[in-house]
């Protein structure tokens, strides 16, 4: 199954799961205006984390939309294909709930620098998050773990803060700064080079052991334009700085990583 199919399947499964919950809530009167949003997103990002080469990928998107009819914001937060959040509990600016997603693996065919290092497989990601907001400002923390594809994937903890603001009646924007803590097991999968890998390395890398720690900090800006009541256009630009043992790994060619994307979403 190719990556686009995996993304579409994951989005469809998640949409149906959350959609069922929202329909059940609607039946007891808490929610209305239930619908579905679908579209596509074109992204650019490094070939692998630490690479100085980039690739473009198309991602299909489908997710449920719902509210209580009184202006309540969506309980669904899309922070990336590996980080889709749903606020089960909400009270006075506090949102808490699970997250689910898909993490892409890494293939030795992605770049010459990876030759001989093996292929960490992608897989399903699960976890939880908490977010507190006041006005347009918010802060959040999320923990996640890949539960398929790898026998010992480790875990990530993401923490950040941001601000949402309106530029005009149809145009809104978000600025978000964050950091990511990676466990030793995660670092072993993506930044450590074992003695066996060093011996097999096409690039002739020496063995290297990456320990747990803050692996990167990030800054992003995004905009959303509501072209019509049902059609919205979205764009995002992001910068990430790789730090610590991740930055010192021989496979990290460039500490500065850039990403972005443009998308179109239609609400049915």
Secondary structure, 3 states (H helix, E strand, C coil): CCHHHHHHHHHHHHHHHHHHHHHHHHHCCCCEEEEEEEEEEEEEEECCCCCCCEEEEEEEEEEEEEECCCCCCCCEEECCCCCEEECCEEECCEEEEEEEEEECCCCHHHCHHHCCCCCCCCEEEEEEEEEEEECCEEEEEEEEEECCCCCCCCEEEEEEEEEEEECCCCEEEEEEEEEEEECHHHHHHHCCECHHHHHHCCCCCCCECCCCEEEEEEEEEEEEEECCCCEEEEEEEEEEEECHHHHHCCCCCCCEEEEEEEEEEEEC
